[in-house]
Amino acid sequence: MTPSRIDPMAGQGNRGPGSGKPDEMSLKARKRWSLVVLLLWLPIWIVIAVSLMNWLDARFGRMPIWAEVPVYILLAFAWAIPFRGVFRGIGRGE
């Protein structure tokens, strides 16, 4: 018997059940999901970040600029951390 008859996933790299690695999304799927993330999640995150900063301002008073800038920088990058896999390789050609 040929290997393809024994293992239908033979020759397909690390994809498939039992391979130990989850299936990776195709480039087309990642491009679509990145668009969804940018159009839906990013505006929601902006509202969350502004609300958080307003709550901190109301609760504790205005922070000094040297403390406020790092918080804004952290919030600017924190929205994308869960979506690193979606955005990885989007700019490359197919």
Protein Blocks (a to p, Z undefined) as FASTA:
>chain_A
ZZklmmmmgonljgdehklpacdddfklmmmmmmmmmmmmmmmmmmmmmmmmmmmmmmno
padfklmmmmmmmmmmmmmmmmmmmmgoklpcZZ
